[in-house]
Amino acid sequence: MRAYAEGLVLAAISLVAIWGAWQVPAASPGDTWAGIVPFAASVALLGLSILLLVGASRQPAGPAPTSSDSAVTLQIVGLFIIALIYQQSFRWFGYLLPTAIVAPIVLYIFGVRSWIGLAVSMVICPLVFHVIFFVLLGVFPPYGEVFDLLSWIQG
Amino acid sequence: MEIFPALLSVITDPMLLFAIVLAAAVGMIVGATPGLTASAAIAMLLPITFYMSPLFALAFLYVIGKSGRYGGSIAAILFNTPGTAASAATQIDGYPLAKSGKAGKAMKVATISSVIGDLMGDIMLVVGVGFIAAIALKLGPPETFAIYFAAFVVIGSVIGKSIVKGLASALMGILVAMVGLDPISSEERYTFGSFDLSNGIGLVPLMIGVFVLGEVFAQLEERRKASGETKENESSADGNDLTWEEYKPCLPHAVRGGFIGAGIGVLPGLGSAIAAFISYGEGKRRATNPEQWGKGALEGVAAPEAANNAVSGPSMAPLLTLGIPGSTIGAILLGVFLIHGIQVGPTLFLTDKELVYKLFACGMLGIIAYGVIGYFGATQVARLILKIPTNVLYPLIFMTAFVAAYSARGSMFDVTVMTCAGFAGWLMRKFDFNIAAFVISFVLAKGAEETFRQSLLMSDGGALIFVERPIALGFLILGVGAIAFRIRGIMKERKLAQGGLGDA
């Protein structure tokens, strides 16, 4: 089942890539087509996905995933969703506020259960990262379009 | 000869010396921490190097890479958990030695052998790199494309469990690199109308995502599955010191391992794990005490460790002379060169020769630095690692990944790329796809495309140009031969497995 899924996902990716390469306009006279390498690579990928599917049809069925496997996968998907929200919230709220919220959440996910530690992380994490990257290295911090804690602190 | 003034110049620069020693210590800690890799550390530190001089940045990351390879042996010997894939070969004899109270002795053999192997590799690099660069200058686009082709195929097919998945990973790396404007005609490719995508996918966020965030996801998975805690194997009273009589039989294995590692290091993509296992196998075949190997032979630690570290220097040769990174660390270092506007390839030895030799000098001093720290302090490093609370470490790495990706160009799109690359990296790991092939192919793709299209223009669109030129044909055959060789190896393994089952 897993081998079939891998083959099908790869086939889907290669079909999208072939379609994308096909959208590249034709070359002007005396030039080479800009889509030649993407097209060749995506066709080769389609060939490999067919090989994977053929291989999957010959394999005996593997063991079904256990409930603990599914739970772990769900946790990682959950962390990925947190990561997506975290990076998006930089655009809305700048760096400090999202980091102050996400730091204790991620620490909790990784097993930190000390409430004092989690509370301290809300202050320490944004502060330390802000000082290292935005003060010492001089990187310009992302500005929050909705509310920016840094601007509020700086008055 | 250029190396001597370069060495003198580096030795007289206290800041650079400090950076080398710091990098040696950082690399050792990172390499010895199970789950953390030198690639992850280098990727995470990559944006910081924007603010350093090119030599300082390159030397710092290069020495972390070298020291990280050695650091893997600390975890392999003391914790029975290889810190890197290459140190799995060291674990075979290193852990039994540690269990019998000879952890300190095994660590000292690993340190001396690593230093011997690494120095041998660097000396061969210094001697040979100029010749390779001179030859590379004479290669035309068809020959260069054929080398790229061979690199793609070797990287995709030789490393990893599955040839099909390895090659698929390499192709996906090429496809991701194609996103953005075509450098020749400025036509948009895979941009789907997005302005952000028209600038292409950045190397730095991709690296941070795949190596750092992807590793955090993988560690979360490991932590949920793993049980029990890691304990250090301590040395008995006489198990800490190493005498010359004890190391003497290890020396030929270390020197042979150095040659094997250096030879394999020049070939892109093969990497230190393959070198370590070949050296271990060859050492056991030639050993006077093969029955002891696997049960705690010091020679069984020396052979793989020397080979593992000897890969480091020569793997820089294809990177510096042809722009083809031989390893993931090489791919990241290529990013540093590009960040600082230095064009890697044969012309590098005409434009920035001094920088290159100073980098080699820093590498050699880095070897001595991690040798000294490791010889006298490996067990202290192990104790420090056991004190690091991983449930705090990985969340911190998680958050560093975001701010590091943002710092590279001050771009929020880069942060999004990093996040998606992290999840994709974890999926690739989980489904046994080849991350190294993906990343190295991503880096190589632009150069390969350029030379391919230049070749087609040279021949008015005829692909026969690659077959008509003997050097190009040779490399194409090498690529196809690599796949055939690997398929033969897999078939042989299957036959052996079936035979074994039949006998049972």
Boltz contact constraints between the chains, C-beta under 6 A:
constraints:
  - contact:
      token1: [A, 6]
      token2: [B, 431]
      max_distance: 6.0
  - contact:
      token1: [A, 10]
      token2: [B, 168]
      max_distance: 6.0
  - contact:
      token1: [A, 17]
      token2: [B, 175]
      max_distance: 6.0
  - contact:
      token1: [A, 20]
      token2: [B, 190]
      max_distance: 6.0
  - contact:
      token1: [A, 24]
      token2: [B, 187]
      max_distance: 6.0
  - contact:
      token1: [A, 24]
      token2: [B, 189]
      max_distance: 6.0
  - contact:
      token1: [A, 25]
      token2: [B, 187]
      max_distance: 6.0
  - contact:
      token1: [A, 32]
      token2: [B, 453]
      max_distance: 6.0
  - contact:
      token1: [A, 32]
      token2: [B, 456]
      max_distance: 6.0
  - contact:
      token1: [A, 34]
      token2: [B, 182]
      max_distance: 6.0
  - contact:
      token1: [A, 34]
      token2: [B, 185]
      max_distance: 6.0
  - contact:
      token1: [A, 34]
      token2: [B, 187]
      max_distance: 6.0
  - contact:
      token1: [A, 37]
      token2: [B, 449]
      max_distance: 6.0
  - contact:
      token1: [A, 38]
      token2: [B, 178]
      max_distance: 6.0
  - contact:
      token1: [A, 38]
      token2: [B, 189]
      max_distance: 6.0
  - contact:
      token1: [A, 41]
      token2: [B, 171]
      max_distance: 6.0
  - contact:
      token1: [A, 41]
      token2: [B, 174]
      max_distance: 6.0
  - contact:
      token1: [A, 41]
      token2: [B, 175]
      max_distance: 6.0
  - contact:
      token1: [A, 44]
      token2: [B, 171]
      max_distance: 6.0
  - contact:
      token1: [A, 45]
      token2: [B, 171]
      max_distance: 6.0
  - contact:
      token1: [A, 48]
      token2: [B, 164]
      max_distance: 6.0
  - contact:
      token1: [A, 48]
      token2: [B, 167]
      max_distance: 6.0
  - contact:
      token1: [A, 48]
      token2: [B, 168]
      max_distance: 6.0
  - contact:
      token1: [A, 51]
      token2: [B, 164]
      max_distance: 6.0
  - contact:
      token1: [A, 52]
      token2: [B, 164]
      max_distance: 6.0
  - contact:
      token1: [A, 72]
      token2: [B, 221]
      max_distance: 6.0
  - contact:
      token1: [A, 72]
      token2: [B, 224]
      max_distance: 6.0
  - contact:
      token1: [A, 76]
      token2: [B, 217]
      max_distance: 6.0
  - contact:
      token1: [A, 76]
      token2: [B, 220]
      max_distance: 6.0
  - contact:
      token1: [A, 80]
      token2: [B, 423]
      max_distance: 6.0
  - contact:
      token1: [A, 83]
      token2: [B, 419]
      max_distance: 6.0
  - contact:
      token1: [A, 84]
      token2: [B, 419]
      max_distance: 6.0
  - contact:
      token1: [A, 87]
      token2: [B, 415]
      max_distance: 6.0
  - contact:
      token1: [A, 87]
      token2: [B, 416]
      max_distance: 6.0
  - contact:
      token1: [A, 87]
      token2: [B, 419]
      max_distance: 6.0
  - contact:
      token1: [A, 91]
      token2: [B, 412]
      max_distance: 6.0
  - contact:
      token1: [A, 106]
      token2: [B, 395]
      max_distance: 6.0
  - contact:
      token1: [A, 106]
      token2: [B, 398]
      max_distance: 6.0
  - contact:
      token1: [A, 107]
      token2: [B, 395]
      max_distance: 6.0
  - contact:
      token1: [A, 110]
      token2: [B, 391]
      max_distance: 6.0
  - contact:
      token1: [A, 110]
      token2: [B, 394]
      max_distance: 6.0
  - contact:
      token1: [A, 110]
      token2: [B, 395]
      max_distance: 6.0
  - contact:
      token1: [A, 111]
      token2: [B, 391]
      max_distance: 6.0
  - contact:
      token1: [A, 112]
      token2: [B, 391]
      max_distance: 6.0
  - contact:
      token1: [A, 129]
      token2: [B, 403]
      max_distance: 6.0
  - contact:
      token1: [A, 133]
      token2: [B, 403]
      max_distance: 6.0
  - contact:
      token1: [A, 133]
      token2: [B, 407]
      max_distance: 6.0
  - contact:
      token1: [A, 137]
      token2: [B, 51]
      max_distance: 6.0
  - contact:
      token1: [A, 139]
      token2: [B, 407]
      max_distance: 6.0
  - contact:
      token1: [A, 140]
      token2: [B, 410]
      max_distance: 6.0
